[in-house]
């Protein structure tokens, strides 16, 4: 019997990563699914073949074995060596520690719990939404438990049988030279059970591709890279095994006014040189919807920072808020009326140098340098 290369079946390079393999499988599975090709034996056979290929290549250990030995890795216990039952000391170890290691007993031996994969979803939010929190919904395409068979993979009214190859243990041993290698049973793929009458909807997988709408609660105070976990909303486990989790990674859009560092908000505020000289008040609209009045002391210099306590970001899952820090930039006027220029000329004529002590000190040091002192 001719055995087609799994990578060729999935139309992928041997160097393809897991995401590429999964994407290609989904496209091919949709193309050849029996529901879309009713009565076509070729499409059904193709669907089974790509499903078998993906079942192997999605598992890192199975993929490594396939890359090394090809199809022979899953015949006669692997690498052409006779398989042996996985028993003895390993069964004793499992009976004592299996519960703590997440194992399950049943079907006359051990079964592996093939928990579904965790999934990632990237969500972009505004800084205002990060401040107040957000209730929203997302739509994701994931593997979900098959409804007709309730995720068992067996045709409704039937049930799976204990695998006779591994006697329900889910693992077998293969002798390779001086070494004994333990691996998942090639017949039941580590589940310990064999489905003889598979569900027509999921083809025995116990899960199908579905589009789900999920409610997401983004708490106040989240930051760039914060993860929100939706427990059990990841990929469904095989044949009734627990589902993985869905992790939502948050990305905060750049804000027109504020920059953020932890719970502290920063803003740059240009003020006129007359306000810097005489003092005044600066009104800043906060993310909390309030206007914060910041007092500017007379004689303030460019680069000075003014702090407004409690006007920053909320503390994530805590109490209170950080601060709002305003950095002052004194702006020199570039367009003056005739009257304004005349007033400034009059002011300059009255300067004594004491108005700007930093400038006076600089020129005094400059004179000393020139004089060689």
VENLIN-V727838 format. One record per residue. N is the residue number from 1. SS is DSSP state (hx for helix, st for strand, lp for the rest). PHI is phi as a letter, one per 30 degrees, with the letter a starting at -180 (NA if undefined). Layout:
BEGIN
N;SS;PHI / N;SS;PHI
END
This chain:
BEGIN
1;lp;NA / 2;lp;d / 3;lp;c / 4;lp;d / 5;lp;e / 6;hx;e / 7;hx;d / 8;hx;d / 9;hx;d / 10;lp;c / 11;lp;h / 12;lp;b / 13;lp;d / 14;lp;d / 15;lp;c / 16;lp;d / 17;lp;d / 18;hx;d / 19;hx;d / 20;hx;d / 21;hx;d / 22;hx;d / 23;hx;d / 24;hx;d / 25;hx;d / 26;hx;d / 27;hx;d / 28;hx;d / 29;hx;d / 30;hx;d / 31;hx;d / 32;hx;c / 33;lp;d / 34;lp;e / 35;lp;d / 36;lp;c / 37;lp;b / 38;lp;e / 39;lp;i / 40;lp;c / 41;hx;d / 42;hx;d / 43;hx;d / 44;hx;d / 45;hx;d / 46;hx;d / 47;hx;d / 48;hx;d / 49;hx;d / 50;hx;d / 51;hx;d / 52;hx;d / 53;hx;d / 54;hx;d / 55;hx;e / 56;hx;d / 57;hx;d / 58;lp;d / 59;lp;c / 60;hx;e / 61;hx;d / 62;hx;d / 63;hx;d / 64;hx;d / 65;hx;d / 66;hx;d / 67;hx;d / 68;hx;d / 69;hx;c / 70;hx;i / 71;hx;d / 72;hx;d / 73;hx;d / 74;hx;c / 75;lp;b / 76;lp;h / 77;lp;i / 78;lp;j / 79;lp;i / 80;lp;i / 81;lp;c / 82;lp;d / 83;st;d / 84;st;b / 85;st;d / 86;lp;d / 87;lp;b / 88;lp;i / 89;hx;e / 90;hx;d / 91;hx;d / 92;hx;d / 93;hx;e / 94;hx;d / 95;hx;d / 96;hx;d / 97;hx;c / 98;lp;e / 99;lp;d / 100;lp;d / 101;lp;c / 102;lp;i / 103;lp;d / 104;st;b / 105;st;c / 106;st;l / 107;lp;i / 108;lp;i / 109;st;l / 110;st;d / 111;st;b / 112;lp;d / 113;lp;d / 114;lp;c / 115;lp;d / 116;lp;d / 117;lp;d / 118;lp;d / 119;st;c / 120;st;b / 121;st;b / 122;st;c / 123;st;b / 124;st;c / 125;st;b / 126;lp;d / 127;hx;d / 128;hx;d / 129;hx;d / 130;hx;d / 131;hx;d / 132;hx;d / 133;lp;i / 134;st;a / 135;st;c / 136;st;b / 137;st;b / 138;st;b / 139;st;c / 140;st;b / 141;st;c / 142;st;b / 143;st;d / 144;st;b / 145;st;e / 146;lp;d / 147;lp;d / 148;lp;e / 149;lp;c / 150;lp;h / 151;lp;i / 152;lp;d / 153;lp;i / 154;st;c / 155;lp;e / 156;lp;e / 157;lp;j / 158;lp;c / 159;lp;b / 160;lp;d / 161;st;c / 162;st;d / 163;lp;d / 164;lp;d / 165;lp;d / 166;lp;c / 167;lp;h / 168;lp;i / 169;lp;d / 170;lp;i / 171;st;b / 172;st;b / 173;st;c / 174;st;b / 175;st;d / 176;st;b / 177;lp;i / 178;lp;d / 179;st;c / 180;st;c / 181;st;c / 182;st;c / 183;st;a / 184;st;d / 185;lp;d / 186;lp;d / 187;lp;d / 188;lp;c / 189;lp;h / 190;lp;i / 191;lp;d / 192;lp;i / 193;st;b / 194;st;b / 195;lp;c / 196;lp;c / 197;lp;b / 198;st;d / 199;lp;d / 200;lp;d / 201;lp;d / 202;lp;c / 203;lp;h / 204;lp;i / 205;lp;d / 206;lp;i / 207;st;b / 208;st;b / 209;st;d / 210;st;b / 211;st;c / 212;st;c / 213;st;c / 214;st;b / 215;st;d / 216;st;b / 217;st;c / 218;st;c / 219;lp;d / 220;lp;d / 221;lp;j / 222;lp;d / 223;lp;b / 224;lp;e / 225;lp;i / 226;lp;d / 227;st;c / 228;st;c / 229;st;c / 230;st;c / 231;lp;d / 232;lp;i / 233;lp;c / 234;lp;d / 235;lp;d / 236;lp;d / 237;lp;d / 238;hx;d / 239;hx;h / 240;hx;i / 241;lp;d / 242;lp;e / 243;lp;d / 244;lp;d / 245;lp;c / 246;st;c / 247;st;c / 248;st;c / 249;st;c / 250;st;c / 251;st;b / 252;st;c / 253;lp;d / 254;lp;d / 255;lp;c / 256;lp;d / 257;lp;c / 258;lp;c / 259;st;c / 260;st;b / 261;st;b / 262;lp;i / 263;lp;c / 264;st;c / 265;st;c / 266;st;c / 267;st;b / 268;st;c / 269;st;b / 270;st;d / 271;st;b / 272;st;d / 273;hx;d / 274;hx;d / 275;hx;d / 276;hx;d / 277;hx;d / 278;hx;c / 279;lp;i / 280;st;l / 281;st;b / 282;st;c / 283;st;c / 284;st;c / 285;st;d / 286;lp;d / 287;lp;d / 288;lp;d / 289;lp;i / 290;lp;c / 291;st;c / 292;st;c / 293;st;d / 294;st;c / 295;st;d / 296;st;c / 297;lp;d / 298;lp;d / 299;lp;i / 300;lp;d / 301;lp;c / 302;lp;d / 303;lp;j / 304;lp;d / 305;st;c / 306;st;c / 307;st;c / 308;st;c / 309;lp;d / 310;lp;i / 311;lp;c / 312;lp;c / 313;lp;d / 314;st;d / 315;lp;d / 316;lp;d / 317;lp;h / 318;lp;b / 319;lp;c / 320;lp;i / 321;st;b / 322;lp;d / 323;lp;c / 324;st;c / 325;st;c / 326;st;c / 327;st;c / 328;st;d / 329;st;c / 330;st;d / 331;st;c / 332;lp;d / 333;lp;d / 334;lp;c / 335;lp;b / 336;lp;c / 337;lp;d / 338;hx;d / 339;hx;d / 340;hx;d / 341;hx;d / 342;hx;d / 343;hx;d / 344;hx;d / 345;hx;d / 346;hx;d / 347;hx;d / 348;hx;d / 349;hx;d / 350;lp;c / 351;lp;d / 352;lp;c / 353;lp;j / 354;lp;d / 355;lp;d / 356;lp;b / 357;hx;d / 358;hx;d / 359;hx;d / 360;hx;d / 361;hx;d / 362;hx;d / 363;hx;d / 364;hx;d / 365;hx;d / 366;hx;d / 367;hx;d / 368;hx;d / 369;hx;d / 370;hx;d / 371;hx;d / 372;lp;i / 373;lp;d
END
